[in-house]
Amino acid sequence: MLKSMTGFGRCEQVTDQYKISVEMKAVNHRYLDLGIRMPKKFGRFENAVRSLLKEYVKRGKVDLFVSFEDYTDGEMCVRYNQKLAAEYVDCFQKMAEAFGLANNMTVSDLARLPEVLTMEQAPEDEEKLWEILSGALSEAACGLVRSRETEGEHLRQDLLEKLSYMEDLVAFIEERYPAILKEYRARLEDKVKELLDGSNVDENRIAAEVVIYADKICVDEETVRLRSHIDATRKELLDGESVGRKLDFIAQEMNREANTILSKSSDPAISDQAIALKTEIEKIREQIQNIE
C-alpha cells in the first residue's frame, strides 16, 4: 500500500510497576533518519529500538519520544553475605577455643555484624522492561503506519487525477498537430500566390517546405514517451509500496519531455498546453516528495 512519509503514532503501556509512553512523528526525508529520545535507563535498548523501527519505516525523518514512570518507589531487597557470615562464625569459634570462653553467638547477633545483611535496590527485570517497551513501540509504530497509509491514499487519488488531466493535455497536443500543418500549408500557399501574383504555384516545393516544417515541430516521440511515463506512474501508484524515489525519477523524465514540446512549439495553443503540462508535473513532483 502506498504510504506518505508524514504520520503520527502514540501508545501508552501501564503495569503495576511501570508506565511507558511512546510518541512518534514522521516527515519526509530522502533517507531513513531516526531521532530517538529516551530516558537514560533505556540507553541499553537503543540498538534494539532502531532495529524494531526499521521493520515499520523505510524512509522519512522519524522522531521518537519515550517517557517512563516508575511506580516501584525504588523497591529495596536484603542481601545475605553467607561467605562473610561463615568467616565471622569461624573466627568466633577460634576465639572461644583460644580463650576458653563460651560461644553464645545467636543468629540475631550474627545478622547485626557489618556487611552480613545489606539493603540494596531491587534489580530491574530487563526482559520484562523490554517486553513492555517493545510492545509500546510496536503499537505506536503501527499507528504511525496507519496514518501514513491514510495520507498515502489521499496522495494516490490526487496524483491519479493529475495524471488523467495530463493525458487530456497530451491528447490535445496530438490532435492539434495535423491542424497546424494544414494551417501552415494554407498560409504558405497564400503567401506564395501573393508573391507570384496569380502565377502557377509549384506544389512540390510547397510540399517540401511543409515536410521540413513538420519535421521541425514534430513532437510524436515526446508525446509517446509522456504517455509511457504517465502509464508507468499510474502502475506504480496502484501496485507499488515504497516507490517514492522511482516516481521522482519518472517525474524528472516527464518534465524533460514537456520542455522539449515547449521548445519545439510555434503554436500558441500547444505552447499553452505544454506550459500546463509543466505546471502539473511540478505539482506531481511536489506530491511525490512526500511518498515513502
Secondary structure by P-SEA (a helix, b strand, c coil): cbbbccbbbbbbbbcccbbbbbbbbbcccccbbbbbbbccccccaaaaaaaaaaacccccbbbbbbbbbbccccbbbbbbaaaaaaaaaaaaaaaaaaacccccccaaaaaaccccbbbbccccaaaaaaaaaaaaaaaaaaaaaaaaaaaaaaaaaaaaaaaaaaaaaaaaaaaaaaaaaaaaaaaaaaaaaaaacccccaaaaaaaaaaaaaaaacaaaaaaaaaaaaaaaaaaaacccccaaaaaaaaaaaaaaaaaaaaacccaaaaaaaaaaaaaaaaaaaaacccc
